[in-house]
Amino acid sequence: MDSEAQEKQGFFSKIPRKLKWLIVALVFNNVAIGYLLVYLTAFFPELNISAGIVGLLLGLEGAMVLLSIPLGILSDRRGRQKLLLIGTSLVPLPIIMIALTVISPSLLSLQ
């Protein structure tokens, strides 16, 4: 195949099909988490939850990003598929519990 034909195929033609589906699934997951963070940041003050608590929750989200580095190293050693399946399957549980909770102190315990 000449280089001109390869350029027309595009960047994503080199990515395996299973990985493309994983990227799509994670995009929806990350959009949902981002929306949830913005929504909860605006909603918690209406429940008389202090700005310090809201900041703490957002800081914990940043700590989760920092934890992704050692977890990435662990996934390299133990196998990515198992850790990705475990992590992705655990994400919806607290989101569903938050959606079904109407008492604000219970919301804080779910974070």
N, CA, C and O atoms as a MOPAC input file, in Angstrom:
PM7 MOZYME 1SCF
protein

 N      0.85100 1    -1.17000 1     0.00000 1
 C      0.00000 1     0.00000 1     0.00000 1
 C      0.89800 1     1.23400 1     0.00000 1
 O      1.83300 1     1.30600 1     0.79800 1
 N      0.64300 1     2.18500 1    -0.85500 1
 C      1.48600 1     3.37500 1    -0.89400 1
 C      1.08400 1     4.34800 1     0.20800 1
 O      0.02300 1     4.21500 1     0.81800 1
 N      1.94300 1     5.32100 1     0.44900 1
 C      1.72500 1     6.23500 1     1.56500 1
 C      0.49500 1     7.10500 1     1.36700 1
 O     -0.13800 1     7.49200 1     2.35000 1
 N      0.13800 1     7.42300 1     0.13900 1
 C     -1.03200 1     8.25000 1    -0.13000 1
 C     -2.31900 1     7.51900 1     0.26100 1
 O     -3.22800 1     8.12400 1     0.83000 1
 N     -2.39700 1     6.25000 1    -0.03600 1
 C     -3.57600 1     5.46100 1     0.32200 1
 C     -3.65400 1     5.28500 1     1.83200 1
 O     -4.74600 1     5.26900 1     2.40000 1
 N     -2.49900 1     5.15300 1     2.48800 1
 C     -2.47700 1     5.01000 1     3.93300 1
 C     -2.95800 1     6.28700 1     4.62300 1
 O     -3.64100 1     6.21100 1     5.64400 1
 N     -2.61600 1     7.44800 1     4.08700 1
 C     -3.05100 1     8.71700 1     4.66300 1
 C     -4.55500 1     8.87200 1     4.56200 1
 O     -5.16400 1     9.46800 1     5.45000 1
 N     -5.17500 1     8.35700 1     3.51000 1
 C     -6.61900 1     8.47800 1     3.33900 1
 C     -7.38800 1     7.63200 1     4.33800 1
 O     -8.52900 1     7.95700 1     4.66500 1
 N     -6.78300 1     6.54200 1     4.83500 1
 C     -7.47400 1     5.69200 1     5.79100 1
 C     -7.65900 1     6.37900 1     7.14000 1
 O     -8.65400 1     6.13500 1     7.82200 1
 N     -6.74400 1     7.20800 1     7.52300 1
 C     -6.87300 1     7.95100 1     8.75800 1
 C     -6.17900 1     7.29600 1     9.93200 1
 O     -5.67200 1     6.17800 1     9.84300 1
 N     -6.17000 1     8.01600 1    11.01900 1
 C     -5.46700 1     7.59300 1    12.22700 1
 C     -6.11300 1     6.37400 1    12.87600 1
 O     -5.41600 1     5.46200 1    13.32000 1
 N     -7.44400 1     6.35600 1    12.93000 1
 C     -8.14500 1     5.30200 1    13.65100 1
 C     -8.14600 1     3.96400 1    12.92500 1
 O     -8.56300 1     2.95600 1    13.49600 1
 N     -7.69600 1     3.93500 1    11.69800 1
 C     -7.65400 1     2.65800 1    10.98800 1
 C     -6.59700 1     1.73100 1    11.56100 1
 O     -6.65400 1     0.52200 1    11.33700 1
 N     -5.64100 1     2.26700 1    12.28900 1
 C     -4.57600 1     1.44900 1    12.87600 1
 C     -4.94700 1     0.90400 1    14.24800 1
 O     -4.24600 1     0.04000 1    14.77600 1
 N     -6.02000 1     1.38500 1    14.82600 1
 C     -6.42700 1     0.95300 1    16.16300 1
 C     -7.28400 1    -0.30300 1    16.02700 1
 O     -8.19100 1    -0.34000 1    15.19500 1
 N     -7.01000 1    -1.33600 1    16.83500 1
 C     -7.82200 1    -2.56300 1    16.77600 1
 C     -9.29300 1    -2.29000 1    17.09200 1
 O     -9.61800 1    -1.36500 1    17.83600 1
 N    -10.16200 1    -3.09600 1    16.52500 1
 C    -11.61000 1    -2.89400 1    16.64000 1
 C    -12.08800 1    -2.94000 1    18.09500 1
 O    -12.91000 1    -2.11600 1    18.49500 1
 N    -11.58700 1    -3.88800 1    18.88900 1
 C    -12.00200 1    -3.98200 1    20.29100 1
 C    -11.60900 1    -2.73200 1    21.07300 1
 O    -12.34600 1    -2.28500 1    21.95200 1
 N    -10.45700 1    -2.17600 1    20.75500 1
 C    -10.00900 1    -0.97600 1    21.43800 1
 C    -10.87300 1     0.22600 1    21.06800 1
 O    -11.10400 1     1.10400 1    21.89900 1
 N    -11.34700 1     0.26900 1    19.83600 1
 C    -12.25500 1     1.34900 1    19.43200 1
 C    -13.52400 1     1.32100 1    20.27500 1
 O    -14.00300 1     2.36900 1    20.70800 1
 N    -14.07200 1     0.13200 1    20.51100 1
 C    -15.28600 1     0.02600 1    21.33000 1
 C    -15.00700 1     0.40900 1    22.77900 1
 O    -15.86000 1     1.00400 1    23.43800 1
 N    -13.83600 1     0.07900 1    23.27200 1
 C    -13.47100 1     0.46500 1    24.62700 1
 C    -13.35500 1     1.98100 1    24.74500 1
 O    -13.78600 1     2.56400 1    25.74000 1
 N    -12.77900 1     2.61300 1    23.73800 1
 C    -12.66800 1     4.07300 1    23.73300 1
 C    -14.04800 1     4.70600 1    23.73900 1
 O    -14.28400 1     5.65700 1    24.48300 1
 N    -14.95800 1     4.20000 1    22.92900 1
 C    -16.32200 1     4.73700 1    22.88100 1
 C    -16.99900 1     4.57700 1    24.24000 1
 O    -17.64300 1     5.50800 1    24.72400 1
 N    -16.85900 1     3.40600 1    24.85700 1
 C    -17.48200 1     3.17500 1    26.16100 1
 C    -16.90300 1     4.11100 1    27.21900 1
 O    -17.64600 1     4.64600 1    28.04200 1
 N    -15.60400 1     4.31100 1    27.20600 1
 C    -14.99300 1     5.17500 1    28.20600 1
 C    -15.31100 1     6.64200 1    27.97600 1
 O    -15.35400 1     7.41900 1    28.93000 1
 N    -15.53500 1     7.03300 1    26.73600 1
 C    -15.92500 1     8.42300 1    26.46900 1
 C    -17.26900 1     8.71200 1    27.12500 1
 O    -17.42700 1     9.74000 1    27.78400 1
 N    -18.24100 1     7.81400 1    26.95200 1
 C    -19.55000 1     8.01700 1    27.58200 1
 C    -19.43000 1     7.99700 1    29.09800 1
 O    -20.09400 1     8.77700 1    29.78000 1
 N    -18.60500 1     7.12800 1    29.62600 1
 C    -18.39000 1     7.04100 1    31.06100 1
 C    -17.79800 1     8.34300 1    31.59900 1
 O    -18.26800 1     8.86300 1    32.61000 1
 N    -16.77800 1     8.86700 1    30.93800 1
 C    -16.12800 1    10.09200 1    31.40500 1
 C    -17.02000 1    11.31300 1    31.24900 1
 O    -16.97100 1    12.21600 1    32.08500 1
 N    -17.82100 1    11.36400 1    30.21600 1
 C    -18.77300 1    12.47000 1    30.05800 1
 C    -19.78400 1    12.44100 1    31.20200 1
 O    -20.12500 1    13.48600 1    31.75700 1
 N    -20.26100 1    11.25600 1    31.55300 1
 C    -21.23100 1    11.13800 1    32.65100 1
 C    -20.61800 1    11.57200 1    33.97500 1
 O    -21.26600 1    12.26900 1    34.75500 1
 N    -19.39600 1    11.17600 1    34.23500 1
 C    -18.74700 1    11.56600 1    35.48800 1
 C    -18.48100 1    13.06500 1    35.51500 1
 O    -18.65900 1    13.70400 1    36.55200 1
 N    -18.06300 1    13.62800 1    34.40100 1
 C    -17.85200 1    15.07200 1    34.33100 1
 C    -19.13200 1    15.84700 1    34.56200 1
 O    -19.13500 1    16.85300 1    35.27100 1
 N    -20.21400 1    15.38900 1    33.96900 1
 C    -21.51300 1    16.03900 1    34.17200 1
 C    -21.92800 1    15.92300 1    35.63000 1
 O    -22.42700 1    16.88400 1    36.21400 1
 N    -21.72400 1    14.75400 1    36.21700 1
 C    -22.10000 1    14.54800 1    37.60800 1
 C    -21.33500 1    15.49400 1    38.52100 1
 O    -21.91400 1    16.05700 1    39.45100 1
 N    -20.04400 1    15.67800 1    38.26900 1
 C    -19.25800 1    16.58100 1    39.10900 1
 C    -19.74900 1    18.01600 1    39.00100 1
 O    -19.85500 1    18.71400 1    40.00900 1
 N    -20.04700 1    18.45800 1    37.79200 1
 C    -20.54700 1    19.82100 1    37.61500 1
 C    -21.91600 1    19.96800 1    38.27100 1
 O    -22.18300 1    20.96600 1    38.94000 1
 N    -22.76300 1    18.99700 1    38.08300 1
 C    -24.11100 1    19.05300 1    38.65100 1
 C    -24.06500 1    19.05600 1    40.17500 1
 O    -24.73500 1    19.86800 1    40.81400 1
 N    -23.28300 1    18.15700 1    40.76000 1
 C    -23.22100 1    18.08800 1    42.21700 1
 C    -22.58100 1    19.33500 1    42.81600 1
 O    -22.96100 1    19.77000 1    43.90300 1
 N    -21.61600 1    19.90800 1    42.11300 1
 C    -20.99600 1    21.13900 1    42.59800 1
 C    -22.01500 1    22.26300 1    42.67300 1
 O    -21.96100 1    23.08600 1    43.58700 1
 N    -22.92700 1    22.30900 1    41.74300 1
 C    -23.97000 1    23.33700 1    41.76000 1
 C    -25.11300 1    22.96700 1    42.71000 1
 O    -25.76900 1    23.85300 1    43.25900 1
 N    -25.35500 1    21.67900 1    42.90500 1
 C    -26.50600 1    21.22300 1    43.68300 1
 C    -26.23900 1    21.19500 1    45.18400 1
 O    -27.14400 1    21.48500 1    45.96700 1
 N    -25.03300 1    20.85800 1    45.60200 1
 C    -24.74100 1    20.73900 1    47.02900 1
 C    -24.97400 1    22.02600 1    47.81400 1
 O    -25.50700 1    21.94900 1    48.92000 1
 N    -24.60400 1    23.21200 1    47.30800 1
 C    -24.91000 1    24.42300 1    48.08900 1
 C    -26.40900 1    24.61700 1    48.33000 1
 O    -26.79500 1    25.21300 1    49.33600 1
 N    -27.24700 1    24.13300 1    47.43700 1
 C    -28.69800 1    24.21900 1    47.65900 1
 C    -29.13100 1    23.33200 1    48.81700 1
 O    -30.18500 1    23.56400 1    49.41000 1
 N    -28.34300 1    22.32700 1    49.14500 1
 C    -28.64100 1    21.43900 1    50.26600 1
 C    -27.95600 1    21.89400 1    51.54600 1
 O    -27.89700 1    21.15100 1    52.52600 1
 N    -27.43400 1    23.12700 1    51.53200 1
 C    -26.71700 1    23.71500 1    52.66700 1
 C    -25.45300 1    22.93300 1    53.02700 1
 O    -25.09500 1    22.82700 1    54.20000 1
 N    -24.79900 1    22.40200 1    52.03700 1
 C    -23.50800 1    21.75100 1    52.23200 1
 C    -22.43800 1    22.79800 1    51.95700 1
 O    -22.48100 1    23.47600 1    50.93100 1
 N    -21.49000 1    22.93100 1    52.85400 1
 C    -20.51800 1    24.01600 1    52.77400 1
 C    -19.62600 1    23.89300 1    51.54600 1
 O    -19.46100 1    22.81900 1    50.96600 1
 N    -19.06400 1    25.02900 1    51.17800 1
 C    -18.15100 1    25.06200 1    50.02700 1
 C    -16.89400 1    24.23500 1    50.30500 1
 O    -16.28800 1    23.69500 1    49.37900 1
 N    -16.50700 1    24.13400 1    51.56800 1
 C    -15.33900 1    23.32200 1    51.92300 1
 C    -15.55600 1    21.84500 1    51.62000 1
 O    -14.65800 1    21.16300 1    51.12500 1
 N    -16.74800 1    21.36200 1    51.92000 1
 C    -17.07400 1    19.95800 1    51.62200 1
 C    -17.10400 1    19.73000 1    50.11400 1
 O    -16.60800 1    18.71500 1    49.62500 1
 N    -17.68400 1    20.67000 1    49.38400 1
 C    -17.73200 1    20.55100 1    47.92300 1
 C    -16.31000 1    20.54900 1    47.36200 1
 O    -15.99600 1    19.76300 1    46.46900 1
 N    -15.45600 1    21.42400 1    47.88200 1
 C    -14.06100 1    21.44600 1    47.45000 1
 C    -13.33500 1    20.16000 1    47.79500 1
 O    -12.50600 1    19.68000 1    47.02100 1
 N    -13.64600 1    19.60000 1    48.96100 1
 C    -13.04100 1    18.32300 1    49.34400 1
 C    -13.43900 1    17.21200 1    48.38000 1
 O    -12.61000 1    16.38400 1    48.00300 1
 N    -14.69100 1    17.19500 1    47.98800 1
 C    -15.14700 1    16.17800 1    47.03600 1
 C    -14.45600 1    16.33100 1    45.68600 1
 O    -14.08200 1    15.34000 1    45.06000 1
 N    -14.28900 1    17.56800 1    45.24100 1
 C    -13.58700 1    17.78700 1    43.98100 1
 C    -12.10500 1    17.42800 1    44.11000 1
 O    -11.50100 1    16.92600 1    43.16200 1
 N    -11.52600 1    17.68300 1    45.27700 1
 C    -10.14400 1    17.29800 1    45.51600 1
 C     -9.96200 1    15.78800 1    45.52600 1
 O     -8.94200 1    15.27700 1    45.06400 1
 N    -10.94700 1    15.08100 1    46.05000 1
 C    -10.88800 1    13.62100 1    46.02100 1
 C    -10.93600 1    13.10400 1    44.59000 1
 O    -10.32300 1    12.08400 1    44.27500 1
 N    -11.65100 1    13.79200 1    43.73900 1
 C    -11.67100 1    13.42200 1    42.31800 1
 C    -10.27700 1    13.57600 1    41.72000 1
 O     -9.85000 1    12.74700 1    40.91600 1
 N     -9.57100 1    14.62600 1    42.10700 1
 C     -8.19400 1    14.80600 1    41.65800 1
 C     -7.27800 1    13.72400 1    42.20300 1
 O     -6.35000 1    13.29300 1    41.52000 1
 N     -7.53300 1    13.28200 1    43.43000 1
 C     -6.73700 1    12.19800 1    44.00400 1
 C     -6.95100 1    10.90700 1    43.22300 1
 O     -6.02900 1    10.10400 1    43.08100 1
 N     -8.15700 1    10.70900 1    42.72100 1
 C     -8.41400 1     9.52200 1    41.91500 1
 C     -7.59900 1     9.56100 1    40.63000 1
 O     -7.14500 1     8.52300 1    40.14800 1
 N     -7.41300 1    10.75500 1    40.07400 1
 C     -6.59100 1    10.88000 1    38.87300 1
 C     -5.14400 1    10.51600 1    39.19900 1
 O     -4.48000 1     9.84300 1    38.41100 1
 N     -4.65700 1    10.95800 1    40.35400 1
 C     -3.28900 1    10.61500 1    40.75000 1
 C     -3.12800 1     9.12300 1    41.01800 1
 O     -2.05500 1     8.56100 1    40.79700 1
 N     -4.18500 1     8.48600 1    41.49100 1
 C     -4.12900 1     7.04100 1    41.72700 1
 C     -4.08800 1     6.25300 1    40.42500 1
 O     -3.72100 1     5.07800 1    40.41400 1
 N     -4.46200 1     6.89600 1    39.34000 1
 C     -4.47300 1     6.18000 1    38.06600 1
 C     -3.05500 1     5.78400 1    37.63800 1
 O     -2.88800 1     4.81900 1    36.89200 1
 N     -2.04500 1     6.50500 1    38.09400 1
 C     -0.66600 1     6.16700 1    37.71300 1
 C     -0.24700 1     4.82800 1    38.32300 1
 O      0.16900 1     3.94200 1    37.57600 1
 N     -0.33700 1     4.63400 1    39.65500 1
 C      0.04400 1     3.31400 1    40.17300 1
 C     -0.89300 1     2.20300 1    39.69800 1
 O     -0.45800 1     1.06500 1    39.52000 1
 N     -2.17100 1     2.52000 1    39.49100 1
 C     -3.08000 1     1.49800 1    38.98400 1
 C     -2.74500 1     1.13000 1    37.54700 1
 O     -2.95400 1    -0.01400 1    37.14200 1
 N     -2.23600 1     2.06100 1    36.78000 1
 C     -1.78400 1     1.76200 1    35.42300 1
 C     -0.58800 1     0.83500 1    35.43700 1
 O     -0.48300 1    -0.07100 1    34.61100 1
 N      0.31800 1     1.06600 1    36.38400 1
 C      1.47900 1     0.17700 1    36.52000 1
 C      1.02000 1    -1.21800 1    36.93500 1
 O      1.52800 1    -2.22200 1    36.43600 1
 N      0.06000 1    -1.27100 1    37.84900 1
 C     -0.48500 1    -2.56000 1    38.26900 1
 C     -1.15400 1    -3.28800 1    37.11300 1
 O     -1.02900 1    -4.50500 1    36.98300 1
 N     -1.86300 1    -2.54300 1    36.27700 1
 C     -2.51800 1    -3.18600 1    35.13500 1
 C     -1.49900 1    -3.70700 1    34.13200 1
 O     -1.75200 1    -4.70800 1    33.46100 1
 N     -0.35700 1    -3.04900 1    34.02100 1
 C      0.69200 1    -3.56000 1    33.14500 1
 C      1.24100 1    -4.88800 1    33.66700 1
 O      1.62100 1    -5.76400 1    32.89100 1
 N      1.27500 1    -5.01900 1    34.97400 1
 C      1.83000 1    -6.23900 1    35.56700 1
 C      0.81200 1    -7.37500 1    35.63500 1
 O      1.15700 1    -8.53200 1    35.39800 1
 N     -0.43800 1    -7.05300 1    35.95800 1
 C     -1.44900 1    -8.08100 1    36.18900 1
 C     -2.34200 1    -8.35200 1    34.97800 1
 O     -3.00200 1    -9.38900 1    34.91400 1
 N     -2.36500 1    -7.45100 1    34.04600 1
 C     -3.24500 1    -7.61400 1    32.89500 1
 C     -4.29000 1    -6.51300 1    32.86000 1
 O     -4.99800 1    -6.27800 1    33.83900 1
 N     -4.37400 1    -5.85500 1    31.74100 1
 C     -5.25800 1    -4.69800 1    31.62400 1
 C     -6.72700 1    -5.08200 1    31.58500 1
 O     -7.56500 1    -4.40300 1    32.17700 1
 N     -7.03700 1    -6.14500 1    30.90500 1
 C     -8.43900 1    -6.47400 1    30.68200 1
 C     -9.18200 1    -6.69500 1    31.99400 1
 O    -10.29100 1    -6.19200 1    32.17400 1
 N     -8.57300 1    -7.44800 1    32.91300 1
 C     -9.23200 1    -7.73700 1    34.18000 1
 C     -9.47400 1    -6.45300 1    34.98100 1
 O    -10.57400 1    -6.24500 1    35.49400 1
 N     -8.46800 1    -5.60200 1    35.09200 1
 C     -8.62100 1    -4.36500 1    35.86900 1
 C     -9.60700 1    -3.39300 1    35.20800 1
 O    -10.37300 1    -2.72100 1    35.89800 1
 N     -9.58700 1    -3.32000 1    33.88300 1
 C    -10.54400 1    -2.44600 1    33.19800 1
 C    -11.97300 1    -2.93000 1    33.39200 1
 O    -12.87700 1    -2.11900 1    33.59200 1
 N    -12.18600 1    -4.22200 1    33.33700 1
 C    -13.52800 1    -4.75800 1    33.54900 1
 C    -14.01000 1    -4.51400 1    34.97400 1
 O    -15.16400 1    -4.14400 1    35.19000 1
 N    -13.12900 1    -4.72100 1    35.93800 1
 C    -13.50300 1    -4.48300 1    37.33700 1
 C    -13.80600 1    -3.00400 1    37.56000 1
 O    -14.84200 1    -2.66000 1    38.12800 1
 N    -12.91000 1    -2.13500 1    37.11900 1
 C    -13.09400 1    -0.70600 1    37.33700 1
 C    -14.30700 1    -0.14800 1    36.62900 1
 O    -15.05900 1     0.63800 1    37.20500 1
 N    -14.50600 1    -0.54600 1    35.38200 1
 C    -15.64100 1    -0.03500 1    34.62600 1
 C    -16.95800 1    -0.56300 1    35.16900 1
 O    -17.96900 1     0.13600 1    35.10600 1
 N    -16.97200 1    -1.76100 1    35.69300 1
 C    -18.21900 1    -2.30200 1    36.23400 1
 C    -18.55800 1    -1.70300 1    37.59400 1
 O    -19.72300 1    -1.72300 1    37.99100 1
 N    -17.58200 1    -1.17300 1    38.31800 1
 C    -17.85300 1    -0.57200 1    39.62300 1
 C    -18.31900 1     0.87600 1    39.53700 1
 O    -18.94200 1     1.37100 1    40.47700 1
 N    -18.03800 1     1.55800 1    38.45100 1
 C    -18.39400 1     2.97500 1    38.32700 1
 C    -19.90600 1     3.22500 1    38.39600 1
 O    -20.31900 1     4.16000 1    39.08200 1
 N    -20.74100 1     2.44400 1    37.72500 1
 C    -22.17600 1     2.75600 1    37.75600 1
 C    -22.82700 1     2.60700 1    39.12400 1
 O    -23.84600 1     3.24800 1    39.37900 1
 N    -22.27700 1     1.78600 1    40.01200 1
 C    -22.92100 1     1.55500 1    41.30700 1
 C    -23.09000 1     2.82700 1    42.13500 1
 O    -24.21200 1     3.11100 1    42.55400 1
 N    -22.03500 1     3.61000 1    42.39500 1
 C    -22.26900 1     4.83400 1    43.17300 1
 C    -23.10400 1     5.86200 1    42.41800 1
 O    -23.82500 1     6.64300 1    43.04100 1
 N    -23.02300 1     5.87600 1    41.10500 1
 C    -23.83400 1     6.83600 1    40.34100 1
 C    -25.31800 1     6.49900 1    40.48800 1
 O    -26.14700 1     7.39500 1    40.65000 1
 N    -25.64800 1     5.22400 1    40.43300 1
 C    -27.04300 1     4.81100 1    40.61700 1
 C    -27.49100 1     5.10600 1    42.04100 1
 O    -28.61600 1     5.56000 1    42.25200 1
 N    -26.62000 1     4.85200 1    43.02900 1
 C    -26.99100 1     5.12400 1    44.41300 1
 C    -27.19400 1     6.61900 1    44.63600 1
 O    -28.09300 1     7.00800 1    45.38200 1
 N    -26.38200 1     7.46200 1    44.01000 1
 C    -26.55900 1     8.90900 1    44.14000 1
 C    -27.87800 1     9.33100 1    43.50600 1
 O    -28.59700 1    10.16400 1    44.05700 1
 N    -28.19500 1     8.76200 1    42.35700 1
 C    -29.43400 1     9.12600 1    41.67200 1
 C    -30.66500 1     8.73600 1    42.48100 1
 O    -31.69100 1     9.41100 1    42.39700 1
 N    -30.58500 1     7.67000 1    43.25600 1
 C    -31.73900 1     7.19800 1    44.01500 1
 C    -31.78800 1     7.73400 1    45.44300 1
 O    -32.72300 1     7.41700 1    46.17900 1
 N    -30.81000 1     8.53400 1    45.85100 1
 C    -30.75100 1     9.05100 1    47.21200 1
 C    -31.40500 1    10.41600 1    47.28900 1
 O    -31.14400 1    11.28800 1    46.46000 1
 N    -32.25500 1    10.59800 1    48.28800 1
 C    -32.90500 1    11.89300 1    48.47200 1
 C    -32.44400 1    12.59100 1    49.74600 1
 O    -32.75500 1    13.76600 1    49.94200 1
 N    -31.71300 1    11.90400 1    50.61400 1
 C    -31.25100 1    12.48300 1    51.86900 1
 C    -29.80900 1    12.93600 1    51.67700 1
 O    -28.95000 1    12.12700 1    51.32500 1
 N    -29.53300 1    14.22000 1    51.90200 1
 C    -28.21600 1    14.76600 1    51.60000 1
 C    -27.06600 1    14.15700 1    52.40200 1
 O    -26.00600 1    13.95700 1    51.80900 1
 N    -27.17700 1    13.84300 1    53.70200 1
 C    -26.03600 1    13.20700 1    54.37900 1
 C    -25.68300 1    11.85200 1    53.77100 1
 O    -24.51900 1    11.45100 1    53.78800 1
 N    -26.66100 1    11.15300 1    53.24100 1
 C    -26.38100 1     9.87500 1    52.58800 1
 C    -25.57000 1    10.09000 1    51.33000 1
 O    -24.74300 1     9.24900 1    50.97700 1
 N    -25.78900 1    11.19900 1    50.64700 1
 C    -25.02600 1    11.49300 1    49.44300 1
 C    -23.54200 1    11.64200 1    49.76600 1
 O    -22.69000 1    11.17800 1    49.00700 1
 N    -23.23600 1    12.27600 1    50.87100 1
 C    -21.83800 1    12.47700 1    51.23600 1
 C    -21.14100 1    11.16700 1    51.56100 1
 O    -19.94300 1    11.02700 1    51.31400 1
 N    -21.86900 1    10.21000 1    52.11000 1
 C    -21.24500 1     8.93500 1    52.45100 1
 C    -20.98700 1     8.09300 1    51.20400 1
 O    -20.16600 1     7.17700 1    51.24500 1
 N    -21.67100 1     8.38300 1    50.09900 1
 C    -21.47900 1     7.62200 1    48.87600 1
 C    -20.28000 1     8.09500 1    48.07200 1
 O    -19.82400 1     7.37300 1    47.18500 1
 N    -19.75700 1     9.27200 1    48.34800 1
 C    -18.64700 1     9.80400 1    47.56200 1
 C    -17.35600 1     9.15900 1    47.91800 1
 O    -16.32000 1     9.49500 1    47.34500 1

